[in-house]
Amino acid sequence: MKRFVTALSSLMSLAGLAFFAGSCSLIDENLVDCPEDIIVDYHVRLITNKEQEMDLKLGTDKDLPLRQALEDYLRDIFVETARDANLSFYTRPADERALNATDVWNSNGRTYELQLQSGDYVNLVAANLEGNGVVSYVGDETSAGASFNQNAKDIVASHKTGLYTARSAMRILDRTEYQHFDVDLYMANDAGGIVLNVDSCYFSNIRCEIEGLADGFNILDSTYTYNAHTLVKTDLVDAQPYVDKLSKTGGPARTGLYTQHMWERWERTPVIMCGVGFSSRNMTEKFIDGMTVYWILHLYVTLESGSVTHSTIYVAEPLPAGNLKIIVGWLLGNGSFSPDPPTPGPGPLPPEPPIEEKVIAGVDVELDWNPGPEFNPSL
C-alpha cells in the first residue's frame, strides 16, 4: 500500500483547530489537558464479486467486447482507491465533532499523526464524493446524522464514483505515547446491469431503470434508508467500438479465459445498460412463484412502429454493496424481454443462455405501454 504520513493539524477545519488552542506548559505538572499523540492508518478495502460475475455472464470469446465495454464503464466504480476523503472525530457520548478535515488521497490508504484529548471517540470517513454527481454528504455535524443522500427526485442518474466509508470507535488513553489505530474503508454502492441480444428485435429507442435500491446510507450504523421510491436510470454502454476493434484483428488472441480462435460475431451488437446505486433490501415481502423479489428492472423498448413495450423484470437475488449483478436475456420481436432465446427457425440452434432461473423470479410484459399520469413503484 502506498503510505503517506501527514500531520493532520495542517489540514484541519476550524472545528479541529479548537483542539490546539490551548498549549501545554512544560513546567506545569498538571498534564490533564494535554492532547495525546496518535497514529491512524486508513486502508481502502474493495470486496467485490465483479470478476466472478463477469466470468459467469460474459466469460466467452464472443462476449469479450461486451466485457471490455462494461469494464471501462465501471473503471471509476470498482476501484480500490480513495481520491478525496472527509474525516471527522466525534466525542462520546456527547457526539460533538472534535475534529474535521478533508484531504486528497489518490491512493488506497493514508497515515496521519494527530493529537486529541484523552477520551472516547468515533471516527467517520466518507470518500470519493467529488464527481459522484448524485450523492451528497449531509448531517456530519454529529456522527448520528452523518449520511449519504441521493438527490430527492423520482429518477436519479447513475452514480459516477465508487463511494467508500469507515466507522471506528477509538479510546484514546491518557499519557500513552503514540497509540495506533487501523481503520478500513468499505464500498457503499454497487452496480446492476442488463445485456440484451437484439438480433430478433428492431427498435428505435431503449431505456432501463432500476427500482428497489436505497436512497441513502447512514455511516455510523452502516444502514441504508428506503424513504423515497427513487428509480436509478441506467446508462447505455456502447460496445460497438470494442466489436469493431476485434473485427479488425480477427478476434481475441489471448490464452487462459479466452482461447485463440476465430471470433464469432452476432448479427447485431447486443445492448448493454448499467446503473450504479445503493444496495437493495436484503429482506422484502414481495414474492413471485415462491421466490423473493429484491429489486426490479424496468425495460422500455420503442419499436420502429412507435409502440412501446414495457418489461418488468423481477430479480430474486439481493444487490449488496460492492457487488455487480448482470442480467442476460433476449429481446423478442415485440420488444419484450425473455431470459431464453427466441424459438429457433431452420438452421443451427443458438447457444444456450446463462442459467438465470434462480436470478429472475418473473417477467411482466405490457405491450403498447402508455406511461399515464403517474408511476407507482412496486416495492
Secondary structure, DSSP 8 states (H G I E B T S, - for coil): ----EEEGGGTB-HHHHGGGSS---TT-S--TT--EEEEEEEEEE----HHHHHHHHS-SSTTHHHHHHHHHHTTTTS-S-EEEEEEEEEETTT--EEEEEEEEEEESEEEEEEEE-SEEEEEEEEE--TT-SSEEEE-TTSTTT-EEEE-SSSEE---SS--EEEEEEEEE-TT-TTEEEEEEEEE--EEEEEEEE-TT--EEEEEEEEESB-SEEETTTTEEE--S--EEE-EEE--HHHHHHHHHHTS---STTS-SS-----SS--EEEEEEE--B-S--S-EETTEE--EEEEEEEEETTS-EEEEEEEE-S---TT-EEEEEEEE-TTS-EESS-----SSS--------TTTEEEEEEETT----S------
